[in-house]
Amino acid sequence: MAKQDFEKFKQEIKAWLDTHQDEYDAFVADINSKSYQSIQRIYTLGIKMTPKLMAKSRTEIHGDVVPGEKELDSFIADGGLAAQLVDEFHNMESSSIVPCLLSWLYYGKCYETMVERLEADINDPNCGRATKWTYKFLIKYVINGSIRNKMRTKEDWEQYRKEKALIDHGKFTDNVIEGIYQDECVPSPVPEESQTTPLAKVQFEDYLLCQDKAEVLQNIKRILALKHSAPDLTYLYAALQELEYLDKCDATTFHKRLQELVQTIDLKGTRNFQIALRKIFDKSGNLTLTSNIERKTIDNIKAMLQSNIQNEDSKPSPDAD
């Protein structure tokens, strides 16, 4: 699938997710429970869609014998599963699990959940040594695959490991409290030349370089009231950069300050925004758009950012005397 078609398909999945939240929530709740019903449905779907692939996996993975990652990638690709999932999504029955599965894959914590379930099975006293070896290989495959496909980064997995260790040892609350104490109670060192030191940027408007900050802030709020998914935030970021409205601001800070600006709108986690940002910016920070739709979207946002709210609001209404 070409990159342009892939991004379009992901937007179709996001549109489904936005209109079927209850169905997706039930799917995730079952995945995280011990019922295994959704996992069984996924396995059944695999048998139905790629019987040859499933049969090959049973012969290739047995006992403590597992193929290498490249071999596993090759026979998964040979199974044509990706193309079949796309076709199933476009021609699905109402009872199909495919939309939930794809939403979980692209927008949920599927990789973390798979690793957690495999780790839990490894720690099960009834799990045999050969099975443990297989599960360890699968954990490595899931993590490396998520990084290779740019769905997660090495830093994401480092953060996952740290948080999991804190939770496992019952120290997560202590860590949070310590962080709050350090943020609120430990005074920052005062620079010697405090009079010439610029003020710290503590809110979103501090990063704006334009003159009419109040108007731009109102425009941003209007834009986010309409659309505020991770890709939408990346287009807003790109538009601000192209207009030279935004000072140097990393992804984490941008997302954090933006969320503070629109507290009534849930912008979700920073990680999804970071992933989306890497898809339209290269490592040098240059914009690399793959479709005319993305270009048009950014241009439309630039026009909205430049619209004069004050003039529009000051116009007399038709009923005015």
KOLTORKE-373201 format. One line per 3 residues: number of its first residue (from 1); their letters; for each residue x, y, z of N, C-alpha, C, O. Coordinates in steps of 0.1 Angstrom, whole numbers. Example, Ala and Ser with C-alpha at 12.3 -4.5 7.8 and 13.67 -1.06 7.14 Angstrom:
1> AS> 132,-57,78,123,-45,78,132,-33,78,142,-33,85 | 128,-22,71,137,-11,71,129,0,79,134,11,80 $
//
This chain:
1> MAK> 9,-12,0,0,0,0,9,12,0,18,14,8 | 6,21,-9,14,34,-10,12,42,2,1,41,9 | 21,51,6,21,58,18,8,67,18,2,69,29 $
4> QDF> 5,73,7,-7,82,6,-19,74,9,-28,79,16 | -21,62,3,-32,54,5,-33,49,20,-44,48,26 | -21,46,25,-20,42,39,-26,52,49,-33,49,58 $
7> EKF> -21,65,47,-26,76,55,-41,78,54,-48,81,64 | -46,77,42,-60,78,39,-68,67,47,-78,70,53 | -63,55,46,-69,44,53,-69,46,68,-79,43,75 $
10> KQE> -58,51,74,-58,54,88,-68,64,92,-74,63,103 | -71,74,83,-81,84,86,-95,78,86,-103,82,94 | -97,68,77,-110,61,77,-112,53,90,-123,53,95 $
13> IKA> -101,47,95,-102,40,108,-105,50,119,-113,47,128 | -98,61,119,-101,71,129,-115,76,129,-121,78,139 | -121,78,117,-134,82,116,-144,72,122,-154,75,128 $
16> WLD> -141,59,119,-149,48,125,-148,49,140,-158,48,147 | -136,50,145,-133,50,160,-141,62,166,-147,60,177 | -141,73,160,-148,85,166,-163,83,167,-169,89,176 $
19> THQ> -169,74,159,-183,72,159,-187,59,165,-199,56,166 | -178,51,170,-181,38,176,-173,36,189,-167,25,191 | -173,46,197,-164,46,209,-169,35,219,-161,29,226 $
22> DEY> -182,34,221,-187,24,230,-183,10,226,-179,1,234 | -184,7,213,-180,-6,208,-165,-9,210,-161,-20,214 | -157,2,207,-142,0,209,-139,-1,224,-130,-9,227 $
25> DAF> -146,6,233,-143,5,247,-146,-9,252,-138,-14,260 | -157,-15,247,-160,-29,251,-149,-39,246,-146,-48,254 | -144,-36,234,-134,-45,229,-121,-44,237,-115,-54,241 $
28> VAD> -117,-32,241,-105,-30,249,-106,-36,263,-97,-42,268 | -118,-34,269,-121,-39,282,-120,-54,282,-114,-60,291 | -125,-61,271,-124,-75,270,-109,-80,268,-105,-90,273 $
31> INS> -102,-72,259,-88,-76,257,-80,-76,270,-71,-84,272 | -83,-66,278,-75,-65,291,-81,-73,302,-74,-74,313 | -92,-80,300,-97,-89,310,-91,-103,308,-82,-105,300 $
34> KSY> -96,-113,316,-90,-126,315,-100,-136,307,-98,-148,308 | -110,-130,300,-119,-138,293,-114,-144,281,-118,-155,277 | -105,-137,274,-99,-142,261,-109,-143,250,-106,-148,239 $
37> QSI> -121,-137,251,-131,-138,241,-127,-131,228,-127,-136,217 | -122,-118,230,-118,-110,218,-105,-116,212,-104,-116,200 | -96,-121,220,-84,-128,215,-88,-140,207,-82,-142,196 $
40> QRI> -98,-148,212,-102,-159,204,-108,-155,191,-107,-162,181 | -116,-144,191,-122,-139,179,-111,-135,169,-112,-137,157 | -100,-128,174,-89,-124,165,-83,-137,159,-79,-137,147 $
43> YTL> -81,-147,167,-74,-159,162,-83,-166,152,-78,-171,142 | -96,-166,154,-106,-172,145,-105,-164,132,-106,-170,121 | -104,-151,133,-104,-143,121,-91,-146,113,-91,-147,101 $
46> GIK> -80,-149,120,-67,-152,113,-69,-165,106,-64,-167,94 | -75,-175,112,-77,-188,105,-86,-187,93,-83,-193,83 | -96,-178,94,-105,-176,83,-99,-169,71,-101,-173,60 $
49> MTP> -91,-159,74,-86,-150,64,-73,-156,58,-70,-154,45 | -65,-162,66,-52,-167,61,-49,-181,66,-40,-184,74 | -57,-191,61,-55,-205,66,-41,-210,63,-36,-218,71 $
52> KLM> -36,-207,52,-22,-212,48,-12,-206,58,-3,-213,62 | -13,-193,61,-4,-186,70,-5,-192,84,5,-195,90 | -17,-195,89,-19,-201,102,-13,-215,103,-7,-219,113 $
55> AKS> -15,-222,92,-10,-236,91,6,-236,92,12,-244,98 | 11,-226,84,26,-225,83,32,-221,97,42,-225,101 | 24,-212,104,29,-207,117,29,-219,127,38,-219,136 $
58> RTE> 20,-228,126,20,-240,135,31,-249,132,36,-256,141 | 36,-250,120,47,-258,116,60,-252,119,70,-258,122 | 61,-238,118,73,-231,120,76,-228,135,88,-228,139 $
61> IHG> 66,-226,142,67,-223,157,62,-235,165,50,-236,166 | 71,-242,170,66,-254,178,78,-257,189,89,-256,186 | 73,-262,200,83,-264,211,91,-252,214,85,-241,216 $
64> DVV> 104,-253,214,113,-241,216,119,-237,203,129,-230,203 | 114,-241,192,119,-238,179,111,-226,173,99,-228,171 | 117,-215,171,110,-203,165,119,-198,153,131,-199,154 $
67> PGE> 112,-192,143,120,-187,132,127,-173,136,123,-168,146 | 136,-169,128,142,-156,130,131,-145,127,121,-148,120 | 134,-133,131,125,-122,129,123,-119,114,111,-117,109 $
70> KEL> 133,-120,106,132,-117,91,124,-128,85,116,-126,76 | 126,-141,89,118,-152,84,103,-150,87,94,-153,79 | 100,-146,100,87,-144,104,80,-133,96,69,-134,92 $
73> DSF> 88,-122,94,82,-111,86,79,-116,72,69,-112,66 | 88,-124,66,86,-128,52,73,-136,50,66,-134,41 | 71,-146,59,59,-154,57,46,-148,62,35,-152,58 $
76> IAD> 47,-138,70,35,-130,73,32,-121,61,20,-120,58 | 42,-115,54,40,-107,42,34,-116,31,25,-112,24 | 39,-128,30,34,-138,20,20,-141,22,13,-144,12 $
79> GGL> 15,-140,34,1,-144,37,-9,-133,32,-21,-136,31 | -4,-121,28,-13,-111,23,-23,-106,33,-34,-102,29 | -20,-107,46,-30,-104,56,-34,-89,56,-45,-86,58 $
82> AAQ> -24,-80,54,-27,-66,54,-37,-62,43,-47,-55,46 | -35,-67,31,-45,-64,20,-59,-70,24,-69,-63,21 | -59,-81,30,-72,-87,33,-79,-80,44,-91,-78,44 $
85> LVD> -71,-74,54,-77,-66,64,-83,-53,59,-94,-49,63 | -76,-47,49,-82,-35,43,-95,-38,36,-105,-31,37 | -95,-49,28,-107,-53,21,-118,-56,31,-130,-53,28 $
88> EFH> -115,-63,42,-125,-67,52,-131,-54,58,-143,-54,61 | -123,-44,61,-127,-32,67,-137,-25,58,-147,-19,62 | -134,-25,45,-143,-18,35,-156,-25,32,-166,-20,27 $
91> NME> -156,-38,35,-167,-47,31,-172,-55,44,-176,-67,42 | -171,-49,55,-173,-57,67,-188,-58,71,-196,-51,67 | -190,-69,78,-203,-72,83,-204,-64,97,-194,-60,102 $
94> SSS> -216,-62,101,-218,-54,113,-212,-60,126,-208,-53,135 | -210,-74,125,-205,-81,137,-189,-82,136,-183,-89,145 | -183,-77,125,-169,-79,123,-161,-73,134,-164,-62,139 $
97> IVP> -150,-79,138,-141,-74,148,-130,-66,142,-122,-59,149 | -129,-65,129,-118,-59,122,-117,-44,125,-106,-39,128 | -128,-36,125,-126,-22,128,-120,-19,142,-111,-11,144 $
100> CLL> -125,-27,152,-119,-26,166,-105,-30,166,-96,-23,172 | -101,-40,159,-88,-45,158,-78,-35,152,-67,-32,157 | -82,-29,141,-74,-19,134,-73,-6,142,-62,0,143 $
103> SWL> -84,-2,149,-84,10,158,-74,8,169,-66,17,173 | -74,-4,175,-65,-8,186,-51,-8,181,-42,-4,188 | -49,-13,169,-35,-13,163,-29,1,161,-18,3,164 $
106> YYG> -37,10,155,-32,23,151,-33,33,162,-25,43,163 | -43,32,170,-46,43,180,-46,39,195,-47,48,203 | -46,26,197,-46,21,211,-33,17,216,-22,19,210 $
109> KCY> -33,10,227,-21,5,234,-19,-10,231,-17,-18,240 | -20,-14,218,-20,-28,214,-6,-34,217,-6,-45,222 | 4,-27,214,18,-33,216,21,-35,230,26,-45,235 $
112> ETM> 17,-25,239,20,-26,253,11,-37,259,16,-45,267 | -1,-38,254,-10,-49,259,-5,-63,256,-5,-72,264 | 0,-64,243,5,-77,239,17,-81,247,18,-93,252 $
115> VER> 26,-72,250,38,-74,258,34,-78,272,39,-87,278 | 24,-71,278,20,-74,292,14,-88,293,16,-95,302 | 6,-91,283,-1,-105,283,10,-116,282,9,-126,289 $
118> LEA> 19,-114,273,30,-124,271,39,-125,284,42,-136,288 | 42,-113,290,49,-114,303,42,-121,314,48,-128,322 | 29,-118,314,20,-125,325,20,-140,323,21,-147,333 $
121> DIN> 20,-144,310,20,-159,308,34,-165,311,34,-176,316 | 44,-157,308,58,-162,312,59,-164,327,66,-174,331 | 53,-155,335,54,-156,349,44,-166,355,44,-168,367 $
124> DPN> 36,-172,347,26,-182,352,34,-195,355,42,-200,347 | 33,-200,367,40,-212,372,38,-224,363,46,-233,361 | 26,-224,356,22,-236,348,28,-234,333,26,-243,325 $
127> CGR> 35,-223,331,40,-221,317,53,-229,316,62,-227,324 | 54,-238,306,66,-246,304,78,-238,299,76,-227,293 | 90,-244,300,102,-237,296,102,-234,281,105,-223,276 $
130> ATK> 97,-244,273,97,-242,258,88,-230,254,91,-222,246 | 76,-230,261,66,-220,258,72,-206,262,69,-196,255 | 79,-206,273,85,-193,277,95,-187,267,95,-175,264 $
133> WTY> 103,-197,261,112,-192,251,104,-186,239,109,-176,234 | 93,-192,235,85,-187,224,80,-174,227,80,-165,219 | 74,-172,240,69,-159,244,79,-148,244,76,-137,240 $
136> KFL> 91,-152,249,102,-142,249,105,-137,235,108,-125,233 | 106,-146,226,108,-143,212,97,-134,207,100,-124,200 | 85,-137,210,74,-129,205,74,-114,211,71,-105,204 $
139> IKY> 78,-113,224,79,-100,230,90,-92,222,87,-80,219 | 101,-98,219,112,-91,212,106,-87,198,109,-76,193 | 99,-96,192,93,-93,178,83,-82,179,83,-73,170 $
142> VIN> 75,-81,189,65,-71,190,71,-57,192,68,-47,185 | 81,-57,201,88,-44,204,96,-39,192,94,-27,188 | 104,-48,186,112,-44,174,103,-40,162,106,-31,155 $
145> GSI> 92,-47,161,82,-45,150,76,-31,151,74,-24,142 | 72,-27,164,66,-14,166,75,-3,163,71,8,158 | 88,-5,166,98,6,163,101,6,148,102,17,143 $
148> RNK> 102,-5,142,105,-6,128,94,0,120,96,7,110 | 81,-1,124,70,4,117,66,18,121,56,24,117 | 75,24,130,73,38,135,60,40,143,55,51,143 $
151> MRT> 55,30,149,44,31,158,48,34,172,40,40,179 | 60,31,175,66,34,188,80,37,186,86,34,176 | 86,44,196,101,47,196,108,39,207,101,34,216 $
154> KED> 121,39,206,129,33,217,126,40,230,125,34,241 | 124,53,230,121,61,242,108,57,248,106,57,260 | 98,54,239,85,50,244,86,37,252,80,36,263 $
157> WEQ> 94,28,247,95,15,254,104,17,267,101,10,277 | 113,26,267,121,29,279,111,34,290,112,31,302 | 103,43,286,93,49,295,83,38,300,80,38,312 $
160> YRK> 79,30,291,70,19,295,77,10,306,71,6,316 | 90,7,303,97,-2,313,98,4,326,96,-2,336 | 101,17,327,103,24,340,89,25,347,89,22,359 $
163> EKA> 79,28,340,66,29,347,61,15,352,55,14,362 | 64,5,344,60,-8,348,67,-13,360,62,-19,369 | 80,-10,361,88,-13,372,83,-6,385,83,-12,396 $
166> LID> 79,6,384,74,14,395,61,8,400,59,6,412 | 52,4,390,39,-2,394,42,-16,401,35,-19,411 | 50,-24,395,53,-38,400,58,-38,414,56,-47,422 $
169> HGK> 66,-27,417,72,-26,430,64,-17,440,69,-14,451 | 53,-13,435,44,-5,444,50,9,447,46,14,458 | 58,14,438,64,27,441,59,38,432,65,49,431 $
172> FTD> 49,35,424,44,45,414,39,57,421,42,68,417 | 31,55,431,25,67,438,36,75,445,36,88,444 | 46,68,451,57,75,457,65,84,447,69,95,450 $
175> NVI> 67,78,435,74,85,424,66,98,420,72,108,418 | 53,96,419,45,108,415,45,119,425,47,131,422 | 44,115,438,44,125,449,58,132,450,58,144,452 $
178> EGI> 69,124,448,82,130,448,83,140,437,89,151,439 | 77,137,425,78,146,414,71,159,417,75,170,413 | 59,158,423,51,169,426,59,178,437,59,190,436 $
181> YQD> 65,171,446,72,178,457,84,186,451,87,197,455 | 91,179,442,102,186,435,98,198,427,104,208,427 | 86,196,420,82,207,411,77,219,419,79,231,415 $
184> ECV> 70,216,431,64,227,438,72,233,450,71,245,453 | 81,224,455,87,228,468,102,232,466,108,239,474 | 109,226,456,123,229,455,125,242,446,121,242,435 $
187> PSP> 131,252,452,132,265,445,143,263,434,153,256,435 | 140,269,422,150,269,411,161,278,414,159,289,420 | 173,275,410,185,284,412,182,297,405,178,298,394 $
190> VPE> 186,308,412,184,322,406,196,325,398,207,325,404 | 195,329,386,206,333,378,213,346,383,206,354,389 | 226,347,382,233,358,387,228,371,380,227,381,387 $
193> ESQ> 226,370,367,222,382,360,207,381,357,202,381,346 | 199,380,368,185,378,367,178,390,360,167,388,354 | 183,402,361,177,413,355,177,412,340,168,418,333 $
196> TTP> 187,406,334,188,405,319,183,391,314,182,389,302 | 179,382,323,174,369,319,160,370,314,152,375,322 | 157,365,302,143,366,297,134,357,306,138,347,312 $
199> LAK> 121,362,306,111,354,314,109,341,309,109,339,296 | 106,331,317,103,317,313,90,317,305,81,324,309 | 90,308,295,77,307,288,68,296,295,71,284,295 $
202> VQF> 58,301,301,49,293,309,35,290,303,28,283,309 | 32,297,292,19,294,286,21,295,271,31,300,265 | 11,290,263,12,289,249,15,302,242,23,302,233 $
205> EDY> 9,313,246,11,326,240,25,331,240,29,339,232 | 32,326,250,46,330,252,55,325,240,66,330,237 | 50,315,233,57,309,222,53,315,208,59,312,198 $
208> LLC> 43,324,209,38,330,196,47,342,193,50,350,202 | 51,343,180,59,354,176,51,365,169,57,376,165 | 38,363,166,30,372,159,26,384,168,27,383,180 $
211> QDK> 22,395,162,18,407,170,4,405,176,1,408,187 | -6,400,168,-20,399,172,-22,385,179,-29,377,174 | -15,384,191,-16,371,198,-30,367,202,-34,356,201 $
214> AEV> -38,377,207,-51,374,212,-60,368,200,-67,359,203 | -59,374,188,-67,370,177,-62,355,173,-71,347,171 | -49,353,172,-44,340,169,-48,329,179,-52,318,175 $
217> LQN> -48,333,191,-52,323,202,-67,320,200,-70,308,201 | -75,329,197,-89,327,195,-91,318,183,-100,309,183 | -84,321,172,-84,312,160,-80,298,163,-87,289,158 $
220> IKR> -70,296,171,-65,283,174,-76,275,182,-79,263,179 | -83,282,191,-94,276,199,-105,272,190,-111,261,191 | -108,280,180,-119,276,170,-115,265,162,-123,256,159 $
223> ILA> -102,264,158,-97,253,149,-98,240,157,-103,230,152 | -94,240,170,-93,228,178,-108,224,182,-110,212,185 | -117,233,183,-131,229,186,-137,221,175,-146,213,177 $
226> LKH> -131,222,162,-136,215,151,-129,201,150,-135,191,148 | -116,202,151,-108,190,149,-96,190,158,-89,200,159 | -93,179,165,-82,179,174,-76,165,176,-71,162,187 $
229> SAP> -76,157,166,-69,145,166,-54,147,165,-49,158,163 | -46,137,167,-31,138,166,-27,144,152,-19,153,152 | -32,139,141,-28,144,128,-32,159,127,-25,167,121 $
232> DLT> -44,162,132,-49,176,132,-39,186,139,-37,197,134 | -34,181,150,-24,189,158,-11,191,150,-5,202,151 | -7,181,143,5,182,135,3,193,123,12,200,120 $
235> YLY> -9,193,117,-11,203,107,-12,217,113,-7,226,106 | -17,218,125,-17,231,131,-3,236,134,1,247,132 | 5,226,139,19,229,142,27,233,129,34,243,129 $
238> AAL> 24,226,118,31,230,105,26,243,101,34,251,95 | 13,246,102,8,259,97,14,271,105,18,281,99 | 15,269,118,22,279,127,36,282,123,41,293,123 $
241> QEL> 43,271,120,57,272,116,59,279,103,67,288,101 | 50,276,93,51,282,80,48,297,80,54,305,73 | 39,301,89,35,315,91,46,322,99,45,334,101 $
244> EYL> 55,315,105,65,320,114,59,326,126,63,337,131 | 48,320,131,41,325,143,46,318,155,44,323,166 | 54,307,153,58,299,165,73,299,167,80,297,158 $
247> DKC> 76,302,180,91,302,184,95,287,185,86,278,184 | 108,285,187,113,271,189,105,265,200,104,269,212 | 99,253,197,90,246,207,90,232,203,86,228,192 $
250> DAT> 95,223,212,95,209,210,81,203,210,71,210,215 | 79,191,206,66,185,205,59,183,218,47,186,220 | 66,179,229,61,177,242,56,190,248,44,191,253 $
253> TFH> 64,201,247,60,214,252,48,220,244,39,225,250 | 48,218,231,37,223,222,24,217,227,14,224,229 | 24,204,228,12,196,232,7,200,246,-5,202,248 $
256> KRL> 17,201,255,13,205,269,7,219,270,-3,220,276 | 13,228,264,8,242,265,-5,244,257,-13,252,261 | -6,236,246,-18,237,239,-30,231,247,-41,236,247 $
259> QEL> -27,220,254,-38,214,262,-42,224,273,-54,225,277 | -32,231,279,-35,241,289,-44,253,283,-52,259,290 | -42,255,270,-49,266,264,-64,262,262,-73,271,263 $
262> VQT> -66,249,258,-80,245,256,-83,234,266,-84,222,262 | -85,237,278,-87,227,289,-100,219,287,-101,208,293 | -110,224,280,-123,217,279,-122,207,267,-132,200,265 $
265> IDL> -111,207,260,-110,197,249,-99,187,252,-88,191,256 | -102,175,251,-92,164,254,-83,162,242,-88,156,232 | -70,166,242,-61,164,231,-54,150,232,-45,148,224 $
268> KGT> -58,142,241,-52,128,243,-38,129,247,-33,140,251 | -30,118,245,-17,118,250,-7,124,240,-10,126,228 | 5,128,246,15,134,237,21,124,227,25,128,217 $
271> RNF> 22,111,231,28,101,223,22,100,209,30,100,199 | 9,100,208,3,100,194,6,112,186,8,111,174 | 7,123,192,11,136,185,25,135,180,28,139,169 $
274> QIA> 34,129,189,48,128,185,50,119,173,57,121,164 | 42,108,173,43,98,162,38,105,149,44,103,139 | 26,112,150,21,118,138,30,129,133,31,131,121 $
277> LRK> 37,136,142,46,147,138,58,141,130,62,147,120 | 63,129,134,74,123,127,70,119,113,79,117,104 | 57,118,110,53,113,97,52,124,87,52,122,75 $
280> IFD> 52,137,91,52,148,81,65,157,83,66,166,75 | 73,154,92,86,162,94,97,152,94,97,141,100 | 108,155,86,120,146,86,128,149,99,125,158,107 $
283> KSG> 140,142,100,148,144,112,154,158,112,158,163,123 | 155,165,101,161,179,101,150,189,103,153,201,104 | 138,185,105,127,194,108,120,200,96,113,209,97 $
286> NLT> 123,194,84,117,198,72,104,191,69,102,179,72 | 94,199,64,81,193,62,81,184,49,86,188,39 | 76,172,51,76,162,40,62,157,38,59,146,43 $
289> LTS> 54,164,30,40,160,28,39,150,17,47,151,7 | 30,141,18,29,130,8,16,131,0,14,123,-10 | 8,141,2,-5,142,-5,-9,156,-6,-6,165,2 $
292> NIE> -17,159,-17,-22,173,-19,-33,176,-8,-35,187,-5 | -39,165,-2,-49,167,8,-42,174,20,-48,183,26 | -30,168,24,-23,174,36,-19,188,33,-20,197,42 $
295> RKT> -15,191,21,-11,205,17,-23,214,18,-22,225,24 | -34,210,13,-46,218,14,-51,220,28,-55,231,31 | -50,210,36,-54,211,50,-46,221,57,-51,230,65 $
298> IDN> -33,221,56,-24,231,62,-27,245,57,-27,254,65 | -29,246,44,-32,260,39,-45,265,44,-46,277,47 | -55,256,46,-68,260,52,-66,265,66,-72,275,70 $
301> IKA> -58,258,74,-55,262,88,-48,275,88,-51,284,97 | -38,278,79,-31,290,78,-41,302,76,-40,313,81 | -51,299,67,-61,310,64,-69,313,76,-72,324,79 $
304> MLQ> -73,302,84,-81,304,96,-73,311,107,-78,319,114 | -60,308,108,-51,315,117,-50,330,115,-49,338,124 | -51,333,102,-49,347,98,-62,355,97,-62,367,95 $
307> SNI> -74,348,99,-87,355,98,-88,365,109,-83,363,121 | -94,376,106,-96,387,116,-109,386,124,-119,390,119 | -108,380,136,-119,378,144,-126,391,149,-138,392,149 $
310> QNE> -117,400,152,-123,412,158,-132,420,148,-142,425,152 | -127,420,135,-135,427,125,-149,419,123,-159,425,121 | -148,406,123,-160,398,121,-170,400,133,-182,401,131 $
313> DSK> -164,400,145,-173,401,157,-179,416,158,-189,417,164 | -172,425,152,-176,439,154,-187,443,143,-193,454,144 | -189,434,133,-199,438,123,-213,438,130,-216,429,137 $
316> PSP> -221,448,126,-235,449,132,-243,438,126,-242,434,115 | -252,432,135,-261,422,130,-271,427,121,-274,439,122 | -278,419,113,-288,424,104,-299,431,111,-306,440,106 $
319> DAD> -302,427,124,-313,432,131,-310,445,139,-319,451,145 | -297,449,139,-293,460,146,-299,473,141,-302,474,129 | -302,483,150,-308,495,145,-298,504,138,-301,515,133 $
//
